[in-house]
Amino acid sequence: MTEQIIILDFGSQYTQLIARRVRELNVYCEIHPFYDAPELTPDVKGVILSGSPCSVRDEDSPKIDLTKYRGKVPLLGVCYGAQYLAQNNGGEVLPSEIREYGRAKLTSFDQDHDLLKNLTKGSQVWMSHGDTIKTLPEGFKIIASTPSVEVAAFELENEPTYGIQFHPEVTHTLEGKQLLENFLLKICGCAQDWTSEIFADITIAELKEQLGNDKVVLGLSGGVDSSVAAMLIHHAIGKNLYCIFVDNGLLRKNEFEEVLESYKHMGLNVKGVDAKDQFYKALAGISDPEGKRKAIGRTFIEVFDQEAKAIKDVKWLAQGTIYPDIIESVSVKGPSATIKSHHNVGGLPEKMNLKVVEPLKTLFKDGVRSVGRALEIDHKILGRHPFPGPGLAIRILGDVTPEKVHIIQEVDAIFIGMMKERGLYDQVWQAGSILLPIQSVGVMGDERTYERVVALRAVASVDGMTADWVHLPYDFLSDVSNEIINKVKGVNRVVYDISSKPPATIEWE
């Protein structure tokens, strides 16, 4: 039984970050919505209460009965979680006279306290709240303050319950990882025994028991998630795993052949399917981004279903679902607004009457890569930038044609290839090229041209939730632009996207 920390989510945008920081300390944790808090079991070593966009003073704010946890395991309230502990035990939470958002410094705290050990005086923390704890309940004691927030951290005397008004999970809290380590190791007594190697061993053993001699079909994409899922299942059932890699005509230049070759060296049982014409036909005349995504999704299901039916007695469909996919599907206040449809194999299990197996559903993306390294998967696969499920279709603004795909494949190959040559590829989280639906006037030789414009995009991110544009060197961008304009027929102008997420998204569609 793996020891774990429970994180109760009150709707904070930072809840996933708390979980990622806990996992980075080799402690397993799970996020649960506050209204579905799990029962206490012997493997639970502690509980963390997240922040929230709500105010504890609102009538419809998230509420939970904590009696099943309080005093039985250590409990840490973060921001809203701290205010909830104070308000519901007789304290007073009021609107802040000054909005407390941004950097602050811990100028006064108990340096011998287990929660605050090894923190330095004046340590920077990140505040993000509109309310403040005015008075603490009886039996609660202040253990840290900032110049503007008297109750920056507190403890409940004679009970391992703590609250902090700042966010230790964000990088702006410079010693936040140390505070979380103190809570997990010194207070909860976690053994830090959740490693990628152990996860792989346990998962392979569970898959052997779950799948037995059954046949499993999996749609490979060439990306990190599906590749690591495939290898875990391959280690469990060998040739009973049937992988299908579909060329939708929207992959990068030569990607279909290169990915198939890399999978051969991994010992996987893979069938490559050339379905370019089918996808181009389905996309013909569609310019709307959602329309393109839906057409690609429908066509993928048709192609995959046809190929899977050719395999006798398949009982399972494997998917590379990861933890953020699971979390985002269970919103604290109902379904989130759809910014864009996610391209996956949704609908296939019901259509094909298959059971679903998802070996990565408890991992974040960095955890998936770590497990991949433990399985000795080639860095060329593990280090690949994320690539959108609909592929180049959403990097071609407007309708999709084979001619446009060819242009953007050539542009992308030059951009990505030169990033690798100059040692920039691994410094970027995701990069790509976008074909714009406009043409511009240019001059080549002594002749006027009127040709296409492409945009280059490179971003730095941890998990894709937020992203900053990368300051690629000017001489590199100059060289890339020259190479593209000189070598890709039909392009006479190159621009560089310097938008961050938010307000922009990483992809343009």
CORWODA-V985761 format. One record per residue. N is the residue number from 1. SS is DSSP state (~ for helix, > for strand, _ for the rest). PHI is phi as a letter, one per 30 degrees, with the letter a starting at -180 (* if undefined). PSI is psi as a letter, one per 30 degrees, with the letter a starting at -180 (NA if undefined). Layout:
# CORWODA-V985761
n = <N | N>
ss = <SS | SS>
phi = <PHI | PHI>
psi = <PSI | PSI>
This chain:
# CORWODA-V985761
n = <1 | 2 | 3 | 4 | 5 | 6 | 7 | 8 | 9 | 10 | 11 | 12 | 13 | 14 | 15 | 16 | 17 | 18 | 19 | 20 | 21 | 22 | 23 | 24 | 25 | 26 | 27 | 28 | 29 | 30 | 31 | 32 | 33 | 34 | 35 | 36 | 37 | 38 | 39 | 40 | 41 | 42 | 43 | 44 | 45 | 46 | 47 | 48 | 49 | 50 | 51 | 52 | 53 | 54 | 55 | 56 | 57 | 58 | 59 | 60 | 61 | 62 | 63 | 64 | 65 | 66 | 67 | 68 | 69 | 70 | 71 | 72 | 73 | 74 | 75 | 76 | 77 | 78 | 79 | 80 | 81 | 82 | 83 | 84 | 85 | 86 | 87 | 88 | 89 | 90 | 91 | 92 | 93 | 94 | 95 | 96 | 97 | 98 | 99 | 100 | 101 | 102 | 103 | 104 | 105 | 106 | 107 | 108 | 109 | 110 | 111 | 112 | 113 | 114 | 115 | 116 | 117 | 118 | 119 | 120 | 121 | 122 | 123 | 124 | 125 | 126 | 127 | 128 | 129 | 130 | 131 | 132 | 133 | 134 | 135 | 136 | 137 | 138 | 139 | 140 | 141 | 142 | 143 | 144 | 145 | 146 | 147 | 148 | 149 | 150 | 151 | 152 | 153 | 154 | 155 | 156 | 157 | 158 | 159 | 160 | 161 | 162 | 163 | 164 | 165 | 166 | 167 | 168 | 169 | 170 | 171 | 172 | 173 | 174 | 175 | 176 | 177 | 178 | 179 | 180 | 181 | 182 | 183 | 184 | 185 | 186 | 187 | 188 | 189 | 190 | 191 | 192 | 193 | 194 | 195 | 196 | 197 | 198 | 199 | 200 | 201 | 202 | 203 | 204 | 205 | 206 | 207 | 208 | 209 | 210 | 211 | 212 | 213 | 214 | 215 | 216 | 217 | 218 | 219 | 220 | 221 | 222 | 223 | 224 | 225 | 226 | 227 | 228 | 229 | 230 | 231 | 232 | 233 | 234 | 235 | 236 | 237 | 238 | 239 | 240 | 241 | 242 | 243 | 244 | 245 | 246 | 247 | 248 | 249 | 250 | 251 | 252 | 253 | 254 | 255 | 256 | 257 | 258 | 259 | 260 | 261 | 262 | 263 | 264 | 265 | 266 | 267 | 268 | 269 | 270 | 271 | 272 | 273 | 274 | 275 | 276 | 277 | 278 | 279 | 280 | 281 | 282 | 283 | 284 | 285 | 286 | 287 | 288 | 289 | 290 | 291 | 292 | 293 | 294 | 295 | 296 | 297 | 298 | 299 | 300 | 301 | 302 | 303 | 304 | 305 | 306 | 307 | 308 | 309 | 310 | 311 | 312 | 313 | 314 | 315 | 316 | 317 | 318 | 319 | 320 | 321 | 322 | 323 | 324 | 325 | 326 | 327 | 328 | 329 | 330 | 331 | 332 | 333 | 334 | 335 | 336 | 337 | 338 | 339 | 340 | 341 | 342 | 343 | 344 | 345 | 346 | 347 | 348 | 349 | 350 | 351 | 352 | 353 | 354 | 355 | 356 | 357 | 358 | 359 | 360 | 361 | 362 | 363 | 364 | 365 | 366 | 367 | 368 | 369 | 370 | 371 | 372 | 373 | 374 | 375 | 376 | 377 | 378 | 379 | 380 | 381 | 382 | 383 | 384 | 385 | 386 | 387 | 388 | 389 | 390 | 391 | 392 | 393 | 394 | 395 | 396 | 397 | 398 | 399 | 400 | 401 | 402 | 403 | 404 | 405 | 406 | 407 | 408 | 409 | 410 | 411 | 412 | 413 | 414 | 415 | 416 | 417 | 418 | 419 | 420 | 421 | 422 | 423 | 424 | 425 | 426 | 427 | 428 | 429 | 430 | 431 | 432 | 433 | 434 | 435 | 436 | 437 | 438 | 439 | 440 | 441 | 442 | 443 | 444 | 445 | 446 | 447 | 448 | 449 | 450 | 451 | 452 | 453 | 454 | 455 | 456 | 457 | 458 | 459 | 460 | 461 | 462 | 463 | 464 | 465 | 466 | 467 | 468 | 469 | 470 | 471 | 472 | 473 | 474 | 475 | 476 | 477 | 478 | 479 | 480 | 481 | 482 | 483 | 484 | 485 | 486 | 487 | 488 | 489 | 490 | 491 | 492 | 493 | 494 | 495 | 496 | 497 | 498 | 499 | 500 | 501 | 502 | 503 | 504 | 505 | 506 | 507 | 508 | 509>
ss = <_ | _ | _ | > | > | > | > | > | > | _ | _ | _ | _ | _ | ~ | ~ | ~ | ~ | ~ | ~ | ~ | ~ | ~ | ~ | _ | _ | _ | > | > | > | > | > | > | ~ | ~ | ~ | _ | _ | _ | _ | _ | _ | _ | > | > | > | > | > | > | _ | _ | _ | _ | _ | _ | _ | _ | _ | _ | _ | _ | _ | _ | _ | _ | _ | _ | _ | _ | _ | _ | _ | _ | > | > | > | > | > | _ | ~ | ~ | ~ | ~ | ~ | ~ | ~ | ~ | _ | _ | _ | _ | > | > | > | > | > | > | > | > | > | > | > | > | > | > | > | > | > | > | _ | _ | _ | _ | ~ | ~ | ~ | _ | _ | _ | _ | _ | _ | > | > | > | > | > | > | > | > | > | > | > | > | > | _ | _ | _ | _ | > | > | > | > | > | > | > | _ | _ | _ | _ | _ | _ | > | > | > | > | _ | _ | > | > | > | > | > | > | _ | _ | _ | _ | _ | _ | _ | _ | _ | _ | _ | ~ | ~ | ~ | ~ | ~ | ~ | ~ | ~ | ~ | ~ | ~ | ~ | _ | _ | _ | _ | _ | _ | _ | _ | ~ | ~ | ~ | ~ | ~ | ~ | ~ | ~ | ~ | ~ | ~ | ~ | ~ | ~ | ~ | ~ | _ | _ | _ | > | > | > | > | > | > | _ | _ | _ | ~ | ~ | ~ | ~ | ~ | ~ | ~ | ~ | ~ | ~ | ~ | ~ | ~ | ~ | ~ | ~ | ~ | > | > | > | > | > | > | > | _ | _ | _ | _ | _ | _ | _ | ~ | ~ | ~ | ~ | ~ | ~ | ~ | ~ | ~ | ~ | _ | _ | _ | _ | _ | > | > | > | > | > | _ | ~ | ~ | ~ | ~ | ~ | ~ | ~ | ~ | _ | _ | _ | _ | _ | ~ | ~ | ~ | ~ | ~ | ~ | ~ | ~ | ~ | ~ | ~ | ~ | ~ | ~ | ~ | ~ | ~ | ~ | ~ | ~ | ~ | _ | _ | _ | _ | > | > | > | > | > | _ | _ | _ | _ | ~ | ~ | ~ | ~ | ~ | ~ | _ | _ | _ | _ | _ | _ | _ | _ | _ | _ | _ | _ | _ | _ | _ | _ | _ | _ | _ | ~ | ~ | ~ | ~ | ~ | _ | _ | > | > | > | _ | _ | _ | _ | _ | _ | _ | ~ | ~ | ~ | ~ | ~ | ~ | ~ | ~ | ~ | ~ | _ | _ | _ | _ | ~ | ~ | ~ | ~ | _ | _ | _ | _ | _ | _ | _ | _ | ~ | ~ | ~ | ~ | ~ | > | _ | _ | _ | _ | _ | ~ | ~ | ~ | ~ | ~ | ~ | ~ | ~ | ~ | ~ | ~ | ~ | ~ | ~ | ~ | ~ | ~ | ~ | ~ | ~ | _ | _ | _ | ~ | ~ | ~ | _ | _ | > | > | > | > | > | > | > | > | > | > | > | > | > | > | > | _ | _ | > | > | > | > | > | > | > | > | > | > | > | > | > | > | _ | _ | _ | _ | _ | _ | > | > | > | _ | _ | _ | _ | ~ | ~ | ~ | ~ | ~ | ~ | ~ | ~ | ~ | ~ | ~ | ~ | ~ | ~ | _ | _ | _ | > | > | > | > | > | > | _ | _ | _ | _ | > | _ | _ | _ | _ | _ | _ | _ | _>
phi = <* | d | d | b | c | c | c | c | c | c | j | d | d | c | e | d | d | e | d | d | d | d | d | d | c | h | b | d | b | b | c | b | d | e | d | b | d | d | d | d | b | e | d | d | c | a | b | c | c | d | d | a | d | d | c | d | d | d | d | c | d | e | b | a | d | c | d | d | c | e | i | c | b | d | b | b | c | c | h | e | e | d | d | d | d | d | d | d | b | j | d | b | c | b | e | d | d | c | d | c | b | j | d | b | b | d | c | b | a | d | d | c | d | e | d | c | e | i | d | c | d | i | e | d | b | c | c | a | a | c | c | b | d | d | b | c | d | d | j | c | b | d | b | a | b | c | e | c | b | d | c | d | a | b | b | c | d | i | a | d | b | b | b | b | d | c | c | d | d | d | d | d | d | d | c | d | d | d | d | d | d | e | d | d | c | d | c | d | i | d | c | h | c | c | c | d | d | d | e | d | d | d | d | d | d | d | d | e | d | d | c | h | c | d | c | b | c | b | c | d | c | j | c | d | d | d | d | d | e | d | d | d | d | e | d | d | b | h | d | d | c | c | c | b | c | c | d | d | i | b | d | d | e | i | d | e | d | d | d | e | d | d | d | e | d | c | i | d | d | b | c | c | b | d | b | e | d | d | d | d | d | d | c | e | i | c | c | d | e | d | d | d | e | d | d | d | d | d | d | d | d | d | d | d | d | d | d | d | d | d | c | d | i | d | c | b | c | c | b | c | e | c | e | e | d | d | d | d | d | b | d | d | b | i | d | d | d | d | d | a | d | c | d | b | c | e | j | d | e | d | e | c | h | c | d | c | b | b | d | c | d | c | c | d | e | d | d | d | d | d | d | e | d | d | d | i | d | e | e | e | d | d | c | d | d | e | b | d | e | d | i | d | e | c | c | c | d | j | d | c | b | e | d | d | d | d | d | d | d | d | d | d | d | d | d | d | d | d | d | d | d | c | i | c | e | d | d | c | d | a | b | a | b | b | c | d | d | b | b | b | d | b | b | b | i | c | c | d | b | b | b | d | c | c | c | c | b | b | b | c | a | c | b | i | d | b | a | c | d | c | d | d | e | e | d | d | d | d | d | d | e | d | d | d | d | d | c | c | d | j | c | b | a | b | b | c | d | c | c | c | c | d | d | d | c | d | d | d | b>
psi = <k | k | l | l | k | k | j | k | k | g | g | k | f | g | e | e | e | e | e | e | e | e | e | f | g | h | k | k | l | k | k | k | k | e | f | h | k | l | l | k | l | f | f | j | f | l | k | k | k | l | a | l | f | l | k | f | f | k | e | g | l | k | k | k | j | g | f | f | e | k | f | e | l | k | k | j | k | k | c | e | e | e | e | e | e | e | e | g | g | g | a | k | k | l | k | k | e | k | k | j | k | a | k | l | k | j | f | j | l | j | f | f | k | e | f | g | k | g | k | k | k | g | k | k | l | k | k | i | l | f | l | l | j | e | k | l | l | k | f | k | k | k | f | k | l | l | e | f | j | e | i | f | k | l | l | j | k | g | k | i | k | l | k | k | f | l | j | f | f | l | f | f | j | e | g | e | e | e | e | e | e | e | e | e | e | e | e | f | g | k | f | h | g | j | l | e | e | e | e | e | e | e | e | e | e | e | e | e | e | e | f | b | g | l | k | k | k | k | j | k | f | f | a | e | e | e | e | e | e | e | e | e | e | e | f | e | g | b | f | f | k | j | k | k | j | k | j | g | g | g | l | l | k | g | e | e | e | e | e | e | e | e | e | e | f | f | g | l | j | k | k | k | j | j | g | e | e | e | e | e | e | f | f | k | g | k | f | k | e | e | e | e | e | e | e | e | e | e | e | e | e | e | e | e | e | e | e | e | f | f | k | k | h | k | f | k | k | k | k | h | k | l | e | e | e | e | e | f | f | i | k | e | h | a | k | l | k | j | e | l | k | k | j | a | h | k | f | e | e | e | e | f | h | l | l | k | k | i | f | g | f | g | k | l | e | e | e | e | e | e | e | e | e | e | g | h | k | k | f | e | e | e | g | k | k | k | k | k | e | f | b | f | e | g | g | j | k | a | l | k | l | e | e | e | e | e | e | f | e | e | e | e | e | e | e | e | e | f | e | e | e | g | g | f | e | f | f | k | e | k | l | l | k | k | j | l | h | l | l | l | k | l | k | k | b | g | k | k | l | i | a | l | k | k | k | k | k | k | l | k | l | e | g | f | e | l | k | k | k | k | i | k | k | e | e | e | e | e | e | e | e | e | e | e | e | e | f | j | k | f | k | g | k | k | l | k | j | h | k | l | k | l | f | l | l | e | l | f | NA>
